[in-house]
């Protein structure tokens, strides 16, 4: 019986892998340009890490995590998001001891047992940025700017930055009480999950995708009406810094983030062409998460970009280049020479391919064209006898003769 990939998972095949690599390489270049350093954290963590950080009442912890008991009897989880893992590493390795300020990024897979949909898989990939040790609202604006800049550089258009403030625990408490009272008046019309959320964590009702619940929540109290003075001033400052940078944004007072650790600034970037699940990147401030997970009282802020959704709206051109040179060698002896030359050229940074099967020149030319080679070097018995190979420029449709002993130096010059 044929074994197929698990539902909600997918293989990433050539040439699509080139698009993935472009996104990843662009992220590394841009994020390191903003002073971020790469961190790599394990896929498997103790389940407690996510229940404490994300929240027991969230759908992620309650319904979506891939958790199991390992052979030692520990309950472990395949990470559903990266922030908690990065915070755990920041605390465990006392990264704050040298300097509490740290700008980190990671790229990798996450796992949630959700219903697969357009741009949503059970193994999905994220680019994450986390900044620790800065409470000033200027960093909120900078983090959002990094996200917008990255999307612009990779060629995304037609997106909108939406922002909100979720307040702090001090001002969120009276807001939750007001929201719970509102929801209690509409309890019979809410779905089963939202009735449960009303008691456990009423903010989660904003995340419901059922239209009836969304209609009710459109009339619910908003958190911005309950912000304390400190949170009000912080959010006003964030907006002013975005204005200074001429970053366009929309206020979305009904936006909440799906994780419990967020405080104050929250933001999402939404794009057309994705349907109901139109968020490409999102994040916010989490000033108490480091302390809640056993570290010092150090603030944090970050975001995640969903790579699968990004790829759905990413322009298909330009893709990374094909080989610079394809060597079409005719005859077994010349194939061995081509094999050796290809190795030397690739080591010198000249992207080179050869044919291994001894096919006809016509077949080798088709193969070179298929892979988008800029040049084809033709070496047969006639070329060997004259000591000159034919170098055909596939873009210009021209060809020239190159002395065989000079091929290596000539192709290194043209790379």
C-alpha positions in Angstrom: 0.0 0.0 0.0 1.3 3.4 -0.9 2.2 5.6 2.1 1.2 9.2 1.7 2.0 12.4 3.7 -0.1 12.9 6.9 -3.2 15.1 6.5 -2.3 18.8 7.2 1.4 18.3 6.4 3.0 18.8 3.0 6.2 18.2 1.0 7.9 21.3 -0.3 9.3 20.3 -3.7 11.6 22.0 -6.3 11.2 24.6 -7.7 9.0 25.8 -4.8 11.9 25.4 -2.4 13.7 28.2 -4.2 10.9 30.6 -3.2 11.1 29.4 0.4 14.9 29.9 0.4 14.4 33.4 -1.0 12.1 34.3 1.9 14.5 32.8 4.5 17.6 34.4 3.0 15.9 37.8 2.7 14.7 37.5 6.4 18.2 36.8 7.6 19.7 39.7 5.7 17.1 42.2 6.7 16.8 41.2 10.3 20.5 41.1 10.9 20.6 44.5 9.3 18.3 45.7 12.1 20.7 44.2 14.8 18.9 40.9 15.3 20.8 37.6 15.9 19.5 34.2 15.0 18.5 31.7 17.7 17.5 28.1 17.1 15.3 26.4 19.7 14.1 22.8 19.9 10.9 21.6 18.2 10.1 19.6 21.4 9.5 21.3 24.7 7.8 20.4 28.0 4.1 20.9 27.7 4.0 23.1 30.8 5.9 25.8 28.9 3.0 26.4 26.6 0.2 26.0 29.1 1.8 28.6 31.3 2.6 31.1 28.6 -0.1 30.8 26.1 -2.9 30.1 28.6 -4.9 27.0 29.6 -8.1 28.4 28.2 -6.8 29.1 24.7 -7.8 26.9 21.7 -4.1 26.2 21.1 -3.5 24.6 24.5 -7.0 23.1 24.8 -7.5 21.6 21.3 -4.5 22.0 19.0 -1.2 21.0 20.6 0.6 17.9 19.6 1.4 16.6 23.1 2.4 13.1 24.3 4.1 11.3 27.1 7.7 10.3 26.3 9.4 7.2 27.6 10.5 9.0 30.7 6.9 9.8 31.6 7.3 13.5 30.8 4.5 15.2 28.9 6.1 17.0 25.9 4.8 19.1 23.1 5.8 19.9 19.6 6.0 23.7 19.7 2.8 25.4 18.5 4.6 28.8 18.5 8.1 30.1 19.0 7.9 33.0 21.5 7.6 30.8 24.6 10.5 28.7 23.5 12.7 31.7 22.9 11.8 33.2 26.2 12.6 29.9 27.9 16.0 29.9 26.2 16.6 33.5 27.2 15.9 32.7 30.8 17.6 29.3 31.0 20.9 30.5 29.5 20.8 33.8 31.5 21.2 35.8 28.3 20.1 38.9 30.3 23.2 38.7 32.5 25.5 40.2 29.8 22.9 42.6 28.6 19.1 42.5 29.2 18.6 44.0 25.7 18.5 41.2 23.1 17.1 41.2 19.6 16.6 37.7 18.4 15.0 36.0 15.4 14.2 32.4 14.4 12.9 30.6 11.3 11.3 27.2 11.5 8.3 24.9 11.7 5.5 25.0 14.3 2.7 22.4 14.9 -1.0 22.7 15.6 -3.8 20.2 15.1 -6.1 22.6 13.3 -8.5 22.0 10.4 -6.3 22.4 7.3 -7.4 25.3 5.0 -5.9 27.6 2.4 -2.5 28.7 3.7 -3.0 26.8 7.0 -1.3 23.5 7.7 -0.7 21.4 10.8 3.0 21.8 10.2 3.5 25.4 9.3 6.5 27.7 9.2 7.2 31.1 10.8 9.7 33.8 10.8 9.8 35.1 14.4 11.4 38.3 15.9 11.6 38.8 19.7 13.1 41.9 21.4 13.8 41.9 25.1 14.7 44.6 27.6 13.2 47.7 26.1 9.9 49.2 27.4 10.1 52.4 25.5 7.3 52.8 22.9 9.9 53.6 20.2 10.8 49.9 20.0 7.1 49.0 19.4 7.2 51.2 16.3 10.5 49.8 15.2 9.4 46.2 15.4 6.3 47.0 13.3 8.5 48.8 10.8 10.8 45.8 10.5 7.8 43.6 9.6 6.5 46.1 7.0 10.0 46.6 5.5 10.5 42.9 5.1 7.1 42.4 3.4 8.0 45.3 1.0 11.5 43.9 0.2 10.2 40.5 -0.8 7.6 42.0 -3.1 4.3 41.9 -1.1 1.8 44.6 -1.9 -1.8 45.5 -0.8 -1.3 44.9 2.9 -2.5 46.9 5.9 -1.1 47.3 9.4 -3.7 47.2 12.1 -2.9 48.2 15.7 -4.6 48.2 19.1 -3.7 48.3 22.7 -4.7 45.5 25.0 -3.9 47.4 28.1 -2.1 46.0 31.2 -3.4 43.6 33.9 -4.4 46.6 36.0 -6.8 48.1 33.4 -7.7 44.8 31.7 -9.5 43.5 34.9 -12.4 46.0 34.8 -12.6 45.5 31.1 -13.0 41.8 31.4 -15.7 42.3 34.0 -17.6 44.6 31.6 -17.1 42.2 28.7 -18.3 39.2 30.8 -21.4 41.1 31.8 -22.1 41.9 28.1 -21.6 38.3 27.0 -23.8 37.0 29.8 -26.7 39.0 28.3 -26.2 37.2 25.0 -25.3 33.8 26.3 -28.1 31.8 24.6 -26.9 33.1 21.2 -23.3 32.3 21.6 -21.7 29.0 20.4 -20.7 26.4 23.0 -17.0 27.4 22.9 -17.8 31.1 23.5 -20.1 30.2 26.4 -17.2 28.4 27.9 -14.8 31.3 27.1 -17.2 33.8 28.8 -16.3 32.3 32.2 -12.7 31.3 31.6 -11.3 34.1 29.5 -13.9 36.4 27.8 -11.3 38.1 25.5 -11.1 34.8 23.6 -14.6 35.3 22.3 -13.2 37.9 19.8 -11.3 35.1 18.1 -14.5 33.1 17.2 -15.0 32.6 13.5 -18.7 31.7 13.7 -20.7 34.5 12.1 -23.4 34.7 14.8 -20.7 35.2 17.5 -18.9 37.7 15.3 -22.2 39.7 15.0 -22.5 39.8 18.7 -18.9 40.8 19.3 -19.2 43.7 16.9 -21.3 45.4 19.6 -19.1 44.3 22.6 -17.3 46.8 24.8 -13.8 47.7 23.5 -10.6 47.6 25.7 -9.4 51.0 24.6 -12.3 52.6 26.6 -10.7 51.0 29.8 -7.0 51.8 29.3 -5.3 53.3 32.3 -3.2 56.5 32.0 0.1 54.7 31.5 -1.3 52.4 28.7 -3.1 55.3 27.1 0.1 57.4 27.0 2.2 54.4 25.8 -0.2 53.7 22.9 -0.3 57.4 21.9 3.5 57.5 21.8 3.6 54.3 19.6 1.2 56.0 17.1 3.3 59.1 17.1 6.5 57.2 16.3 4.7 55.4 13.5 3.6 58.8 12.2 7.2 60.1 12.4 8.3 57.2 10.1 5.3 57.7 7.8 4.0 54.2 8.4 0.4 53.9 7.5 -1.8 52.0 10.0 -5.4 51.5 11.0 -6.8 51.4 14.5 -8.7 48.2 15.1 -10.2 48.4 18.6 -11.7 44.9 18.4 -8.4 43.1 17.6 -7.1 40.8 20.3 -4.2 38.4 20.0 -5.0 34.7 20.5 -2.4 34.2 23.3 -2.7 35.2 26.9 0.7 36.8 27.3 0.1 39.9 25.3 -0.1 43.3 27.0 -0.3 46.9 25.6 0.6 47.1 21.9 -0.9 44.5 19.6 -0.7 44.5 15.8 -1.5 42.5 12.7 -0.7 42.8 9.0 -3.6 41.7 6.8 -3.6 41.2 3.1 -6.0 40.6 0.3 -6.3 37.3 -1.6 -6.3 35.1 1.5 -10.0 34.8 2.4 -11.1 34.9 6.0 -7.6 33.9 7.3 -6.0 37.1 5.9 -3.4 37.7 8.6 0.2 37.5 7.2 2.1 38.6 10.2 1.1 39.6 13.8 2.6 40.2 17.2 2.6 42.5 20.2 4.1 43.4 23.5 4.5 40.8 26.4 6.0 42.7 29.3 5.3 40.0 32.0 6.1 36.8 30.2 9.8 36.6 31.1 8.9 37.0 34.8 6.0 34.6 34.6 8.3 31.9 33.2 10.8 32.3 36.1 13.0 35.0 34.8 13.6 38.6 35.9 11.1 41.4 35.3 12.2 42.2 31.7 9.7 43.4 29.0 9.5 41.9 25.5 7.8 42.5 22.2 7.8 40.5 18.9 6.0 39.2 15.9 5.6 36.1 13.7 5.2 35.9 9.9 3.4 32.9 8.5 5.4 31.7 5.6 2.7 29.5 3.9 0.3 32.5 3.8 3.1 34.8 2.6 3.8 32.4 -0.3 0.2 32.6 -1.4 0.5 36.3 -2.2 4.2 36.4 -3.1 4.8 37.4 -6.7 6.2 34.4 -8.7 9.1 36.4 -10.2 11.9 36.7 -9.9 13.0 33.3 -8.6 16.6 32.5 -7.7 18.8 31.9 -10.8 19.4 28.5 -12.5 22.9 27.3 -13.2 25.3 29.6 -15.0 26.8 26.8 -17.1 25.6 23.5 -18.5 28.4 21.3 -19.9 27.2 19.2 -22.9 29.9 16.6 -23.3 29.6 14.1 -26.2 31.4 10.8 -25.5 32.4 8.8 -22.4 35.9 10.2 -22.2 34.8 13.8 -22.5 32.0 13.1 -19.9 34.7 12.3 -17.4 36.5 15.5 -18.2 33.3 17.4 -17.9 32.6 15.8 -14.5 36.0 16.9 -13.2 35.6 20.4 -14.7 32.1 20.8 -13.2 33.4 19.9 -9.7 36.2 22.5 -10.0 33.9 25.2 -11.3 31.3 24.6 -8.6 34.0 24.8 -5.9 35.0 28.2 -7.5 31.4 29.5 -7.2 30.3 28.9 -10.8 27.0 27.1 -10.7 27.5 24.2 -13.1 25.5 21.2 -14.3 26.4 18.3 -16.5 24.6 15.4 -18.2 25.4 12.0 -16.6 23.7 9.7 -19.1 25.6 10.4 -22.4 22.5 11.7 -24.2 22.5 13.3 -27.6 23.4 17.0 -28.0 19.8 17.9 -28.7 18.6 16.2 -25.5 21.3 17.9 -23.5 20.4 21.3 -24.9 16.7 20.7 -23.9 17.9 19.9 -20.4 20.0 23.0 -20.2 17.1 25.1 -21.3 14.8 23.4 -18.8 17.0 24.3 -15.9 17.5 27.9 -17.2 21.3 27.7 -17.8 22.8 31.0 -19.0 25.5 29.3 -21.0 26.0 25.8 -22.6 29.6 24.6 -23.2 29.7 22.0 -26.0 32.6 19.6 -26.1 32.7 16.8 -28.7 35.3 15.0 -30.7 35.6 17.9 -33.2 36.1 20.4 -30.4 38.6 18.1 -28.8 40.5 17.9 -32.1 40.6 21.7 -32.6 41.3 22.4 -28.9 38.4 24.8 -28.8 35.0 24.3 -27.2 31.8 26.1 -28.2 30.2 28.4 -25.6 26.6 29.2 -26.4 24.8 32.1 -24.7 21.3 30.9 -24.2 19.9 34.4 -23.6 21.5 36.2 -26.5 21.3 33.3 -28.9 25.0 33.7 -29.8 28.0 31.4 -29.6 31.8 31.7 -29.6 34.8 29.4 -29.4 36.8 29.1 -26.2 40.2 27.4 -26.0 39.7 24.3 -23.8 42.6 25.1 -21.4 41.0 28.6 -20.8 37.5 27.4 -20.0 37.9 27.4 -16.2 39.4 30.9 -16.0 36.8 32.3 -18.5 33.8 30.9 -16.6 35.1 32.2 -13.3 35.4 35.6 -14.9 31.8 35.5 -16.1 30.2 34.2 -12.9 
